[in-house]
Amino acid sequence: MPLQFFQIIFLSLFLTFSVGQEEVKEKKPLYPVTELTDPNISVMGDLTKGKTMTLQWAENSAVGCFPGTRFREYQGNHILYRVNMPAASDMKITVTPIDKSNRINFYALRLPEGNTSTPPDMARSISCEAAYPMYAGKPNLNKGNKAKSVEYMSIHRPYTILIGVAGAKGVLAGQFELKVETTSR
């Protein structure tokens, strides 16, 4: 009798652990991140290599990236990049669509040095800058756009900057240039 009891307990624990592992795998999609090893770099990207993601993380007040009223600007494919920002530096990030008819936008999250968090599992950021066309009312998503930039400044600490390049609603393809320029202060 005691042996059966322990066998049942062991089997129950094993099944609970196995089922729990499957749930984690299904709930956590992988969004690969391209590591940029140089804080002064220009790379070409293509949204066809990305994928869409849920956006609720962006309007979370602890992240503060862009409001739900601007989700349309980020409902296409996303591609993520990570770069280290040295202490005592200024960084300018620019994304330029190659075909100006593609509505491509981006966001840059300032995170603690070494942070490897990625959306949509982003719980908080130090700050976030989002670059998309400004408008009132309903946007014309068929209208393309031009290069957009955001800037960050570091005084005493290094940071990790996570850059997400995304298409507007329905934009699943489109080439772009991502340019990161860093200067010492």
C-alpha positions in Angstrom: 0.0 0.0 0.0 2.7 2.6 0.8 4.5 1.8 -2.4 1.4 2.5 -4.5 0.8 5.7 -2.6 4.3 7.0 -3.5 3.9 5.9 -7.1 0.6 7.8 -7.4 2.2 10.9 -5.8 5.2 10.7 -8.1 3.0 10.2 -11.2 0.8 13.1 -10.2 3.8 15.4 -9.7 5.3 14.3 -13.0 2.1 14.9 -15.0 1.6 18.3 -13.3 5.1 19.4 -14.2 4.8 18.1 -17.8 1.4 19.9 -18.4 2.8 23.1 -16.8 5.8 23.0 -19.1 3.5 22.7 -22.2 1.4 25.7 -21.0 4.5 27.9 -20.7 5.7 27.0 -24.2 2.3 27.8 -25.7 1.9 31.2 -23.9 5.3 32.6 -24.6 6.0 33.2 -28.3 9.6 33.8 -29.3 10.6 37.1 -30.8 14.2 36.8 -31.9 16.4 39.8 -31.3 19.3 40.9 -33.5 22.2 42.0 -31.3 23.9 45.1 -32.6 27.5 44.9 -31.4 28.5 48.4 -32.4 26.7 51.5 -31.1 27.4 53.2 -34.4 25.9 51.0 -37.1 23.6 51.0 -40.1 21.7 47.8 -40.9 19.1 46.9 -43.5 16.0 45.0 -42.4 12.9 43.6 -44.0 9.5 43.2 -42.2 8.9 39.9 -44.0 11.3 38.4 -41.4 9.3 39.6 -38.5 5.9 38.7 -37.0 2.9 40.4 -35.4 2.5 40.6 -31.7 -0.1 41.7 -29.1 0.4 45.3 -28.1 -1.2 45.7 -24.6 2.3 45.8 -23.1 3.0 49.2 -24.8 0.1 51.1 -23.1 1.0 49.7 -19.6 1.9 52.7 -17.5 5.1 50.9 -16.3 6.3 50.7 -19.9 4.6 53.9 -21.4 5.5 53.3 -25.0 2.5 54.3 -27.1 -1.3 54.5 -26.3 -3.9 52.0 -27.4 -5.2 54.7 -29.8 -2.1 54.3 -31.8 -2.0 50.5 -31.9 -2.9 50.6 -35.7 0.6 52.0 -36.3 2.2 48.8 -34.9 -0.2 46.0 -35.9 2.1 44.8 -38.7 5.2 42.6 -38.4 7.8 43.5 -35.8 11.6 43.0 -35.9 13.6 43.6 -32.7 17.1 44.9 -32.2 19.2 45.4 -29.1 22.2 47.7 -28.7 24.2 48.8 -25.6 24.4 52.5 -24.9 27.6 53.5 -23.1 27.6 55.8 -20.1 28.1 59.5 -20.8 26.8 59.3 -24.4 24.1 60.5 -26.8 22.3 58.1 -29.1 20.2 58.9 -32.1 18.2 56.1 -33.7 16.7 56.6 -37.2 14.5 54.2 -39.2 14.1 55.0 -42.9 11.6 53.0 -45.1 13.3 52.1 -48.4 10.0 52.3 -50.3 8.4 55.4 -49.0 4.9 54.0 -49.6 5.5 51.5 -46.7 4.2 52.8 -43.4 7.0 51.6 -41.1 7.3 52.9 -37.5 9.5 52.1 -34.5 9.9 52.3 -30.8 13.0 52.3 -28.6 12.9 51.1 -25.0 15.6 52.2 -22.5 16.2 49.3 -20.2 18.8 48.6 -17.4 22.1 47.5 -18.7 22.1 43.8 -19.6 18.3 43.5 -19.6 17.0 40.9 -22.1 13.3 41.5 -21.8 11.3 41.6 -25.0 7.7 42.6 -25.8 5.0 41.3 -25.4 6.4 40.1 -22.1 7.7 43.6 -21.2 6.7 44.5 -17.7 8.5 47.8 -17.4 11.0 50.1 -18.9 13.0 53.1 -17.8 11.6 55.0 -20.7 10.3 54.5 -24.2 10.2 56.7 -27.3 7.8 55.8 -30.1 8.1 57.2 -33.7 5.0 57.2 -35.9 3.1 59.9 -37.9 1.2 62.3 -35.9 -2.5 62.8 -36.7 -5.9 63.4 -35.3 -8.8 61.1 -36.0 -8.5 58.0 -38.2 -5.2 57.6 -40.0 -4.8 57.0 -43.7 -2.7 53.7 -43.4 -2.2 53.8 -47.2 -0.1 56.9 -46.9 3.5 56.0 -46.6 6.0 57.9 -44.4 9.5 59.1 -44.2 12.5 58.7 -41.9 11.8 59.0 -38.2 14.3 59.5 -35.3 14.4 59.4 -31.5 17.2 60.4 -29.3 18.5 59.2 -25.9 21.0 60.7 -23.5 23.0 58.9 -20.8 24.9 60.8 -18.1 26.3 58.3 -15.6 25.0 54.9 -16.5 25.1 52.6 -19.5 21.8 51.2 -20.8 20.4 48.5 -23.0 18.2 49.9 -25.8 15.7 47.6 -27.4 14.5 48.8 -30.8 11.3 47.5 -32.4 10.7 48.2 -36.0 7.0 47.5 -37.0 4.6 48.0 -39.9 1.3 49.7 -39.5 -1.9 47.5 -39.7 -1.6 45.3 -42.7 2.1 46.1 -43.4 3.8 42.7 -43.2 6.6 43.5 -45.7 8.9 46.4 -46.4 12.6 47.1 -46.3 14.1 49.7 -44.1 17.4 51.1 -42.9 18.1 51.2 -39.2 20.8 53.7 -38.2 22.3 54.0 -34.7 24.6 56.9 -34.1 26.3 57.3 -30.7 28.6 60.1 -29.5 30.4 60.6 -26.3 29.4 63.5 -24.0 
